[in-house]
Amino acid sequence: MAAILKFLTTIVAINFFLNPLFGKDIKEIRATVKGNLYKIILYLERPLRYKPRLFSDLGRHILVLKLRNKETFFKDFYSVSIISEKDCVIFFFKNPKLELKRTKVFLNKESVIVSVPITKRKASKYVIVIDAGHGGKDPGATYFGVREKDINFSVARKLFKLLSKDPRFEVYLTRKGDYFVSLADRQLFTTKVKADLFISIHTNADPKTSKRRGVSFYILSDRGLEEKLRDLMKNSKERRKFINLFPKPDRALLRETIKGMLLYNQLGGERFALTLRNLWCKYLSKYIPCGGIYKRAFAVLKTPGVPSVLIELGFMTNRRDLKLLTSQKFQERVAEVIYRAVRLFFQ
């Protein structure tokens, strides 16, 4: 236990400072371990005249603090990711050693302290969902006798094997063979396993030209965020599949919480996409050119609270790209680069 606390304290010491430009009300955040408590301290510009209310979704390891704040920010610590939306701060906990149901909130002059007891459970594992695009009755793009779904699954399976050997990760595939899985079911599965990262594997095509080449990376767009937010606010039954806060919040807080979860998806996805693109440019661009990062409203990128990225590995309509994409050796290289990106993302 002492070794674990020492490690946590070391990580916290590296990450304690939050850029003061993040908001007019919250000027700094620190996380620290003291005894058997993990504490997150929000330093404020001015003393509060009220006690912030705490809401929880223990099934998703999420706490929501109703607290006046005007700016959005995103901050990662070892055991928790924090994002702020208007008038609420959302904590996404990634360490099962933290007993969220016993969390307490304290006021101390110009700070708010969120105190979470540490238990003696086993060390946490990051949960990764790998999504092989298409499948079954949906072959995806098909060119020169090659089906996209087969390339996607082959790369996804190789990545699954690499990640599964690493004790830091718990890994899932959205499909384990050649069968159809709906886009909605892929989202729900990602939520069910409490994923910390979602990676969707696809292969591109351009019917208008055979010259186009390169890998592309996609994260959730602002339009996609607003669409998902609007859908979940309209449909309470669908909303409960993704989040169930207790005690029941007012509608304004619920909306800001869901928006914050989708922002976490978008901002975390962008961070992973940048990491992955840098590695691709370094190790694979001599084979398939390194493309950009784009924002799209793809359905699989809309899972609230889960950083999500969709990768288009190359163009099936280009003979050179396709030859590489169907090579087992090159697929292994792709899987290795994505694996490295996952390690760096959680490091």
ABEGO torsion letter per residue (X at the ends): XAAAAAAAAAAAAAAABBBAAABAABABBBBBBBEABBBBBBBBABBBABBBBBBBBAAAGBBBBBBBBABBBBBBBAABBBBBBBGBBBBBBABAABBAAABBBBBBEABBBBBBBBBABBBBBBBBBBBBBEEEABAEBBBGGBBAAAAAAAAAAAAAAAAAABAABBBBBABABBBBBBAAAAAAAAAAAGBABBBBBBBBBBAABAABBEBBBBBBBAAAAAAAAAAAAABAAAAAAABBBOBBBBAAAAAAAAAAAAAAAAAAAAAAAAAAAAAAAAAAAAABBBBBBBBBABAAAABBGBBBBBBBAEBAABAAAAAAAABAAAAAAAAAAAAAAAAAAAX
